[in-house]
Amino acid sequence: MGTAIVRRAGFPAAFAGRRKTAQELFEIAGVSSLDKDSKSRAVTNILITGGSQAWKLSAGFVLTIFSTRNLAPSDFGVLAMSATAATFLGLIKDVGVGQAIIQRTEIAKGQIDALFWLSVLASAASALVLALSAHPVALFYGDTRLQQLMIAIAGLSFIAGLATVPAALLARESRFKTLAILDVAATTASVVAGIVAVIILRDYWALYLSTLVLTLISTVGIWVYSGYRPGYARLDSETRHMARFGLHVSGFNLVNYLSRNADNILIGKFRGGDELGLYDRAYKLLLLPIVQLHNPIGQVIVPLLSRLRFDKERYLSTYNDALSMVMLICQPGIVFAILLSEPLFRVLLGEHWVGAAPIFSWLGVAGLIQVATATAAWLFLSQGRGQEYFRLGVWTALINVTSFLVGLPWGALGIAAAYTLVNCTVVLPLYAMSIGRHGPVTTRSLVNTTVPHWISCGVAAAVTRISLISLLDGNSFAGLVILLALAYASYLLPMTFFARKRELAKRVLRNVFRKAKTFSEG
């Protein structure tokens, strides 16, 4: 039982009885013909998951706008306070086993079972610690509402942890259509439940119930469709190696999370829930679109790059194309939001949220950079460079937390400004040098790939700003839509002068039309 080997070409021993074999699913996803047309297949798979993420982003944005208009800033403040501890301990439950499973070329069923039970143990431990820490955290912030909320979140943390290994197996099999369907179903139910709960409850518990629905539907769906059934653990040297790799990944996630949430802790402790609510909304409205884009591409690109890591030329080409796609999709929208943050908050969220606009503008500049630096995870994970990944996370955390302490005397706006400045001057070069130290992607290739995008950011900013001053009104919804379209158009214009960017655009369009034709005929 424990000797069956799970290869990327199929999981016959581990997952017998599934409706389609893993080999068939790989052929659907295009992985079996990877040598023939890997980049086009990757783009197709990204489009499949990207469609679901577009729905998740749109639906989540509707819930965000609706809840922001109907709940007080202090409600988001208490959620942000509880989320800091909850998400930190939630990262412990993962222990990186998902990435360890995806990254391996071959893996035995018994090894998967060992990683599953390790994940369950870590999930139970983190949920218990979270529940026990509810009272001390409530005392730290001076808000008794946190105690019951954190105990409730502890249960969610354990439930979500149960899906780590089955979800990794779905991603390993390139079953992106299945994952996309589950994402859409869970998100839709979550948003509907959240809106109804906001109308009825009118407090932070409404958003908790939305998350509860999302977690339950997603976890149950992943287990049903993965076909995975845990068995006896197989502990050998390879399993221990995968566990160490997973722990390094988990270690990076932990220190990265601490650095990204130390600002919430400091603002909540020294500036209060109202200011934290403004900061949290500004940060989430910026981060949500970036995360929702990176997630589907990462699901596709990490397994693909793992298979290409011994083919330097194709690895480099595939990564460069994926990086270009991410920057092209995200950066024009961020440029637009930076320049029109005040009317954007006024029109979409209401007058009482305009105070978050200056914070958003500063964080937006950092977001332009993080669109690119976030892809570093794809490289370190696919190349098995877990220890380097962890060290990079430690240095980045120290730099970011130092910037928060420097900016704290000026409140949330000071923290946002300090964070942005260190990301531009220190973190970006640090990431470029760390990535280029080993592997096919060099610092020079990163510069060559990203320079056209930085040029386009400047052009888009200039055109949008001039149009705002001289031609268009940014205080109406119609004006905002026109300016957003103008930002994208002016960003794309400089791209036409670079041959590689033109080639990528043609390939993406071909895959879009091909996929549309397949769906219409099916």
C-alpha positions as CSV (number, residue, x, y, z in Angstrom):
1,M,0.0,0.0,0.0
2,G,2.7,2.4,0.9
3,T,4.9,1.6,-2.1
4,A,2.7,3.0,-4.8
5,I,4.5,5.9,-6.5
6,V,2.5,8.9,-7.5
7,R,3.9,10.4,-10.7
8,R,2.8,13.5,-12.6
9,A,1.7,11.2,-15.4
10,G,-1.0,9.7,-13.1
11,F,-2.1,8.6,-9.7
12,P,-3.3,5.0,-10.3
13,A,-2.7,3.4,-7.0
14,A,-3.5,6.3,-4.7
15,F,-6.7,7.5,-6.4
16,A,-8.4,4.6,-8.0
17,G,-12.1,4.9,-8.6
18,R,-12.1,8.5,-9.9
19,R,-14.4,9.4,-12.8
20,K,-11.4,10.2,-15.0
21,T,-7.8,9.0,-14.6
22,A,-5.2,11.5,-13.7
23,Q,-3.6,10.9,-17.1
24,E,-6.8,11.9,-18.9
25,L,-7.0,15.0,-16.7
26,F,-3.4,15.9,-17.6
27,E,-4.2,15.6,-21.3
28,I,-7.2,17.9,-20.8
29,A,-4.9,20.4,-19.1
30,G,-2.3,20.0,-21.7
31,V,0.5,18.8,-19.5
32,S,1.0,15.6,-21.4
33,S,2.1,17.7,-24.5
34,L,4.2,20.0,-22.4
35,D,7.2,19.5,-24.6
36,K,5.3,20.6,-27.7
37,D,3.7,23.8,-26.5
38,S,4.3,24.4,-22.8
39,K,3.8,28.2,-22.9
40,S,0.4,28.1,-24.7
41,R,-0.8,25.3,-22.4
42,A,0.2,27.4,-19.4
43,V,-1.7,30.4,-20.7
44,T,-4.7,28.2,-21.3
45,N,-4.6,26.8,-17.7
46,I,-4.2,30.3,-16.3
47,L,-7.2,31.5,-18.3
48,I,-9.3,28.7,-16.8
49,T,-8.4,29.6,-13.2
50,G,-8.2,33.3,-14.1
51,G,-11.9,33.2,-15.1
52,S,-12.9,31.9,-11.7
53,Q,-10.6,34.4,-9.9
54,A,-12.2,37.2,-11.9
55,W,-15.6,36.1,-10.6
56,K,-14.2,35.8,-7.0
57,L,-12.7,39.2,-7.3
58,S,-15.9,40.8,-8.6
59,A,-18.1,39.0,-6.1
60,G,-15.8,39.8,-3.2
61,F,-15.6,43.4,-4.3
62,V,-19.4,43.6,-4.2
63,L,-19.4,42.2,-0.6
64,T,-16.6,44.6,0.4
65,I,-18.4,47.6,-0.9
66,F,-21.8,46.5,0.6
67,S,-20.3,45.7,4.0
68,T,-18.2,48.9,4.0
69,R,-21.3,51.0,3.4
70,N,-23.3,49.2,6.1
71,L,-20.8,48.5,8.8
72,A,-18.8,50.9,11.0
73,P,-15.0,51.3,10.7
74,S,-14.7,49.8,14.2
75,D,-16.3,46.6,12.9
76,F,-13.4,46.2,10.4
77,G,-11.0,47.2,13.1
78,V,-12.0,44.4,15.4
79,L,-11.8,42.0,12.5
80,A,-8.3,43.2,11.6
81,M,-7.2,42.8,15.3
82,S,-8.5,39.2,15.4
83,A,-7.2,38.4,11.9
84,T,-3.6,39.2,12.8
85,A,-3.4,36.4,15.4
86,A,-5.7,34.1,13.5
87,T,-3.9,34.2,10.2
88,F,-0.5,33.9,11.9
89,L,-1.5,30.7,13.6
90,G,-3.4,29.6,10.5
91,L,-0.1,29.6,8.6
92,I,1.4,27.1,11.1
93,K,-1.3,24.6,10.2
94,D,-0.1,24.4,6.6
95,V,3.6,23.7,7.5
96,G,4.2,24.0,3.7
97,V,3.1,20.4,2.9
98,G,1.0,21.6,0.0
99,Q,4.0,23.1,-1.8
100,A,6.1,20.1,-1.0
101,I,3.6,17.8,-2.7
102,I,3.3,20.0,-5.8
103,Q,7.0,20.5,-6.2
104,R,8.0,16.8,-6.2
105,T,8.4,14.9,-9.5
106,E,7.5,11.6,-7.9
107,I,5.8,10.9,-4.5
108,A,4.5,7.8,-2.9
109,K,1.0,7.4,-1.5
110,G,2.4,6.7,2.0
111,Q,4.5,9.9,1.8
112,I,1.4,11.9,1.0
113,D,-0.4,10.3,4.0
114,A,2.5,11.2,6.3
115,L,2.3,14.8,5.1
116,F,-1.5,14.8,5.5
117,W,-1.3,13.7,9.2
118,L,1.4,16.2,9.8
119,S,-0.9,18.9,8.4
120,V,-3.8,17.7,10.6
121,L,-1.7,17.7,13.7
122,A,-0.4,21.2,13.0
123,S,-4.0,22.4,12.2
124,A,-5.3,21.1,15.5
125,A,-2.4,22.6,17.4
126,S,-2.8,26.0,15.8
127,A,-6.6,26.0,16.4
128,L,-6.1,25.1,20.1
129,V,-3.4,27.8,20.6
130,L,-5.7,30.4,18.8
131,A,-8.6,29.6,21.1
132,L,-6.4,29.7,24.2
133,S,-4.9,33.1,23.1
134,A,-8.3,34.7,22.7
135,H,-8.5,36.1,26.2
136,P,-4.8,37.5,26.2
137,V,-5.3,39.1,22.8
138,A,-8.6,40.7,24.0
139,L,-6.7,42.1,27.0
140,F,-3.8,43.4,24.8
141,Y,-6.2,45.4,22.6
142,G,-8.6,46.3,25.4
143,D,-11.6,45.0,23.4
144,T,-13.7,42.2,24.9
145,R,-15.4,41.5,21.5
146,L,-12.2,39.7,20.4
147,Q,-12.5,36.8,22.7
148,Q,-15.6,35.1,21.3
149,L,-14.6,36.0,17.7
150,M,-11.2,34.4,18.0
151,I,-12.6,31.2,19.5
152,A,-15.0,31.0,16.6
153,I,-12.2,31.6,14.1
154,A,-10.2,28.8,15.7
155,G,-12.8,26.3,14.5
156,L,-12.6,27.7,10.9
157,S,-8.8,27.4,11.0
158,F,-9.0,23.7,11.8
159,I,-11.6,23.0,9.1
160,A,-9.6,24.9,6.4
161,G,-6.5,22.9,7.4
162,L,-8.1,19.6,6.5
163,A,-8.2,20.7,2.8
164,T,-4.5,21.4,2.5
165,V,-3.3,18.1,1.1
166,P,-6.4,17.3,-1.1
167,A,-6.1,20.8,-2.7
168,A,-2.4,20.3,-3.3
169,L,-3.2,17.0,-5.1
170,L,-5.8,18.7,-7.3
171,A,-3.2,21.4,-8.2
172,R,-0.5,18.7,-8.8
173,E,-2.9,17.0,-11.3
174,S,-3.5,20.3,-13.1
175,R,-7.3,19.9,-12.4
176,F,-7.7,23.6,-12.7
177,K,-11.3,23.4,-14.1
178,T,-12.4,21.5,-11.0
179,L,-10.7,24.0,-8.7
180,A,-12.3,26.9,-10.7
181,I,-15.8,25.4,-10.3
182,L,-15.3,25.0,-6.6
183,D,-14.0,28.5,-6.2
184,V,-16.9,30.0,-8.0
185,A,-19.5,28.0,-6.0
186,A,-18.0,28.7,-2.6
187,T,-17.5,32.4,-3.4
188,T,-21.0,32.9,-4.6
189,A,-22.5,31.2,-1.6
190,S,-20.2,33.2,0.7
191,V,-21.1,36.5,-0.8
192,V,-24.8,35.9,-0.7
193,A,-24.6,34.7,2.9
194,G,-22.5,37.7,3.8
195,I,-24.9,40.3,2.3
196,V,-27.9,38.6,4.1
197,A,-25.9,38.5,7.3
198,V,-24.9,42.2,7.0
199,I,-28.6,43.2,6.5
200,I,-29.7,41.2,9.5
201,L,-26.8,41.5,12.0
202,R,-25.2,44.8,11.2
203,D,-22.0,44.0,12.9
204,Y,-18.7,42.1,12.3
205,W,-20.3,38.7,12.9
206,A,-21.8,39.0,9.4
207,L,-18.4,38.8,7.8
208,Y,-17.5,35.9,10.0
209,L,-20.5,34.0,8.8
210,S,-19.6,34.7,5.2
211,T,-16.1,33.2,5.8
212,L,-17.7,30.2,7.5
213,V,-19.8,29.4,4.4
214,L,-16.8,29.9,2.2
215,T,-14.7,27.5,4.3
216,L,-17.3,24.8,4.6
217,I,-18.2,24.6,0.9
218,S,-14.6,24.8,-0.3
219,T,-13.3,22.1,2.1
220,V,-16.2,19.7,1.4
221,G,-15.9,20.2,-2.3
222,I,-12.1,19.7,-2.4
223,W,-12.4,16.4,-0.5
224,V,-15.2,15.1,-2.8
225,Y,-13.5,16.0,-6.1
226,S,-9.9,15.1,-5.1
227,G,-10.8,11.5,-4.4
228,Y,-8.1,11.3,-1.8
229,R,-8.5,9.0,1.2
230,P,-5.8,9.1,3.9
231,G,-4.0,5.9,4.9
232,Y,-1.0,4.9,7.0
233,A,1.9,7.2,7.0
234,R,5.2,6.3,5.4
235,L,8.2,7.9,7.2
236,D,11.4,7.7,5.2
237,S,14.3,10.0,4.3
238,E,12.4,11.5,1.3
239,T,9.4,12.3,3.5
240,R,11.6,14.0,6.0
241,H,13.2,16.0,3.2
242,M,9.8,17.1,2.0
243,A,8.8,18.0,5.5
244,R,12.0,20.2,5.9
245,F,11.2,21.9,2.6
246,G,7.7,22.5,3.7
247,L,8.9,23.9,7.0
248,H,11.1,26.4,5.2
249,V,8.2,27.5,3.1
250,S,6.0,27.7,6.2
251,G,8.7,29.7,7.9
252,F,8.8,32.2,5.1
253,N,5.0,32.5,5.2
254,L,5.2,33.1,9.0
255,V,7.8,35.8,8.9
256,N,6.3,37.4,5.9
257,Y,2.9,37.5,7.6
258,L,4.4,39.0,10.7
259,S,6.0,41.8,8.7
260,R,2.8,42.4,6.8
261,N,0.7,42.6,9.9
262,A,3.0,44.2,12.4
263,D,1.5,47.5,11.1
264,N,-2.0,46.3,12.1
265,I,-0.7,45.4,15.6
266,L,1.0,48.8,16.1
267,I,-1.9,50.9,14.7
268,G,-4.5,48.9,16.7
269,K,-2.5,49.2,19.9
270,F,-1.4,52.8,19.7
271,R,-3.9,54.5,17.4
272,G,-7.1,52.7,18.0
273,G,-9.7,50.7,16.1
274,D,-11.1,53.6,13.9
275,E,-7.7,54.4,12.4
276,L,-6.9,50.7,12.0
277,G,-10.2,50.3,10.2
278,L,-9.2,53.0,7.7
279,Y,-5.8,51.5,7.2
280,D,-7.2,48.0,6.9
281,R,-9.7,49.0,4.2
282,A,-7.0,50.8,2.2
283,Y,-4.6,47.8,2.5
284,K,-7.3,45.2,1.7
285,L,-8.7,47.1,-1.3
286,L,-5.2,47.2,-2.8
287,L,-4.1,43.7,-1.8
288,L,-7.2,41.8,-2.8
289,P,-6.9,42.3,-6.5
290,I,-3.2,41.4,-6.5
291,V,-3.7,38.3,-4.4
292,Q,-6.7,37.2,-6.5
293,L,-4.6,37.4,-9.7
294,H,-1.4,35.8,-8.3
295,N,-3.2,32.8,-6.8
296,P,-4.5,31.3,-10.1
297,I,-1.3,32.0,-12.0
298,G,0.7,30.6,-9.1
299,Q,-1.5,27.4,-9.1
300,V,-0.5,26.8,-12.7
301,I,3.0,28.2,-12.9
302,V,4.6,26.5,-9.9
303,P,3.9,22.9,-11.1
304,L,4.9,23.9,-14.6
305,L,8.1,25.5,-13.6
306,S,8.9,22.5,-11.3
307,R,8.8,20.3,-14.4
308,L,10.9,22.7,-16.4
309,R,13.6,23.5,-13.8
310,F,16.2,21.4,-15.7
311,D,15.5,23.2,-19.0
312,K,17.0,26.6,-18.5
313,E,15.8,28.3,-21.7
314,R,12.2,27.2,-21.5
315,Y,12.0,27.8,-17.7
316,L,13.2,31.4,-18.2
317,S,10.9,32.0,-21.1
318,T,7.8,30.7,-19.2
319,Y,8.5,32.7,-16.1
320,N,9.2,35.9,-18.1
321,D,5.8,35.5,-19.9
322,A,4.0,34.9,-16.6
323,L,5.6,37.9,-14.9
324,S,4.7,40.1,-17.9
325,M,1.1,39.0,-17.8
326,V,0.8,39.8,-14.0
327,M,2.4,43.2,-14.4
328,L,0.3,44.1,-17.4
329,I,-3.0,43.1,-15.8
330,C,-2.4,44.7,-12.4
331,Q,-0.2,47.8,-12.8
332,P,-2.5,50.1,-14.9
333,G,-5.3,49.6,-12.4
334,I,-3.0,50.4,-9.5
335,V,-1.7,53.6,-11.3
336,F,-5.3,54.7,-11.8
337,A,-6.2,54.0,-8.2
338,I,-3.2,55.9,-6.8
339,L,-4.0,59.0,-8.8
340,L,-7.8,58.9,-8.1
341,S,-7.8,57.5,-4.6
342,E,-10.0,60.2,-3.0
343,P,-12.8,60.3,-5.6
344,L,-12.6,56.5,-5.8
345,F,-13.2,56.1,-2.1
346,R,-15.9,58.8,-2.1
347,V,-17.9,57.3,-5.0
348,L,-17.5,53.6,-4.1
349,L,-17.4,53.6,-0.3
350,G,-18.9,56.8,0.8
351,E,-17.7,60.1,2.3
352,H,-16.8,58.6,5.7
353,W,-14.1,56.5,4.1
354,V,-12.3,59.3,2.3
355,G,-9.8,59.4,5.2
356,A,-8.3,56.1,3.9
357,A,-7.5,57.6,0.5
358,P,-4.0,59.1,1.3
359,I,-3.0,55.8,3.0
360,F,-4.2,53.9,-0.1
361,S,-2.1,56.2,-2.4
362,W,1.1,55.5,-0.5
363,L,0.4,51.7,-0.4
364,G,-0.4,51.7,-4.1
365,V,3.1,52.7,-5.0
366,A,4.4,49.7,-3.0
367,G,1.8,47.6,-4.7
368,L,3.3,48.4,-8.1
369,I,6.5,46.8,-6.9
370,Q,4.9,43.9,-5.1
371,V,3.1,42.8,-8.2
372,A,6.6,41.8,-9.5
373,T,8.3,40.7,-6.2
374,A,5.4,38.4,-5.3
375,T,6.4,36.2,-8.2
376,A,9.7,35.3,-6.5
377,A,7.8,32.6,-4.6
378,W,7.2,30.8,-7.9
379,L,11.0,30.6,-8.5
380,F,12.1,29.6,-5.0
381,L,9.3,26.9,-4.7
382,S,9.8,25.4,-8.2
383,Q,13.6,25.2,-7.7
384,G,13.4,23.7,-4.3
385,R,15.2,26.6,-2.7
386,G,13.3,26.5,0.5
387,Q,16.1,27.6,2.8
388,E,17.0,30.6,0.7
389,Y,13.3,31.5,0.5
390,F,13.1,31.5,4.3
391,R,16.2,33.7,4.7
392,L,14.8,36.2,2.3
393,G,11.6,36.3,4.3
394,V,13.5,37.0,7.5
395,W,15.4,39.9,6.0
396,T,12.3,41.4,4.4
397,A,10.4,41.1,7.7
398,L,13.2,42.9,9.6
399,I,13.3,45.7,7.0
400,N,9.5,46.1,6.9
401,V,9.0,46.1,10.7
402,T,11.7,48.7,11.1
403,S,9.9,50.9,8.6
404,F,6.7,50.6,10.6
405,L,8.4,51.7,13.8
406,V,9.9,54.6,12.1
407,G,6.6,55.7,10.6
408,L,4.5,55.1,13.7
409,P,4.8,58.6,15.3
410,W,2.9,59.9,12.2
411,G,0.1,57.3,12.5
412,A,-1.2,55.0,9.8
413,L,-0.2,57.5,7.0
414,G,3.4,57.6,8.3
415,I,3.6,53.8,8.4
416,A,2.3,53.5,4.8
417,A,4.8,56.1,3.6
418,A,7.8,54.5,5.4
419,Y,6.7,51.0,4.1
420,T,6.5,52.2,0.6
421,L,9.9,54.0,0.7
422,V,11.8,50.9,1.9
423,N,10.0,48.7,-0.6
424,C,11.2,51.0,-3.4
425,T,14.8,51.5,-2.2
426,V,15.7,48.3,-0.3
427,V,13.3,45.4,-0.8
428,L,13.1,45.5,-4.6
429,P,16.9,45.3,-5.1
430,L,17.1,42.6,-2.3
431,Y,14.6,40.4,-4.2
432,A,16.3,40.9,-7.5
433,M,19.7,39.9,-6.2
434,S,18.3,36.9,-4.2
435,I,16.4,35.6,-7.2
436,G,19.4,35.9,-9.5
437,R,21.8,34.1,-7.2
438,H,20.9,30.7,-8.5
439,G,18.7,29.2,-11.2
440,P,17.8,30.1,-14.7
441,V,16.4,33.6,-13.9
442,T,19.1,36.2,-13.5
443,T,19.0,39.7,-12.1
444,R,19.8,41.0,-15.6
445,S,16.9,39.0,-17.1
446,L,14.5,40.4,-14.5
447,V,15.6,44.0,-15.4
448,N,15.1,43.3,-19.1
449,T,11.7,41.8,-18.5
450,T,10.4,44.5,-16.2
451,V,11.8,47.8,-17.6
452,P,9.1,48.1,-20.3
453,H,6.5,47.8,-17.6
454,W,8.1,50.6,-15.5
455,I,8.1,52.8,-18.6
456,S,4.5,52.0,-19.2
457,C,3.6,52.9,-15.6
458,G,5.1,56.3,-16.1
459,V,3.3,56.9,-19.3
460,A,0.0,55.7,-17.8
461,A,0.4,58.0,-14.8
462,A,1.2,61.0,-16.9
463,V,-1.7,60.5,-19.3
464,T,-4.2,59.8,-16.5
465,R,-3.1,62.8,-14.5
466,I,-3.2,65.2,-17.5
467,S,-6.7,63.9,-18.5
468,L,-7.9,64.3,-14.9
469,I,-6.8,67.9,-14.7
470,S,-7.8,69.1,-18.1
471,L,-10.6,66.9,-19.5
472,L,-12.4,64.5,-17.2
473,D,-14.3,64.6,-13.9
474,G,-13.1,61.9,-11.5
475,N,-16.0,62.5,-9.1
476,S,-18.6,60.5,-11.0
477,F,-18.8,56.8,-11.6
478,A,-18.8,57.3,-15.4
479,G,-15.7,59.5,-15.2
480,L,-13.8,56.9,-13.1
481,V,-14.6,54.2,-15.7
482,I,-13.3,56.3,-18.6
483,L,-10.2,57.2,-16.7
484,L,-9.6,53.5,-15.8
485,A,-9.9,52.6,-19.5
486,L,-7.5,55.4,-20.4
487,A,-5.0,54.2,-17.9
488,Y,-4.9,50.7,-19.4
489,A,-4.8,52.1,-23.0
490,S,-1.9,54.4,-22.2
491,Y,-0.1,51.6,-20.4
492,L,-0.4,49.2,-23.3
493,L,0.8,51.8,-25.9
494,P,4.5,51.7,-25.0
495,M,4.3,47.8,-24.9
496,T,3.8,47.8,-28.7
497,F,7.4,48.9,-29.1
498,F,8.8,45.7,-27.6
499,A,8.8,42.6,-29.8
500,R,8.6,40.1,-26.9
501,K,5.6,41.8,-25.4
502,R,3.8,41.8,-28.8
503,E,4.5,38.1,-29.2
504,L,3.0,37.4,-25.7
505,A,-0.1,39.4,-26.5
506,K,-0.7,37.4,-29.7
507,R,-0.3,34.1,-27.9
508,V,-2.7,35.1,-25.2
509,L,-5.3,36.2,-27.7
510,R,-5.0,33.0,-29.6
511,N,-5.6,30.9,-26.5
512,V,-8.5,33.1,-25.5
513,F,-10.2,32.6,-28.9
514,R,-9.3,28.9,-28.9
515,K,-10.8,28.4,-25.4
516,A,-13.9,30.4,-26.3
517,K,-14.4,28.2,-29.4
518,T,-14.0,25.0,-27.4
519,F,-16.6,26.1,-24.8
520,S,-19.0,27.1,-27.6
521,E,-18.7,23.8,-29.3
522,G,-18.9,21.8,-26.1
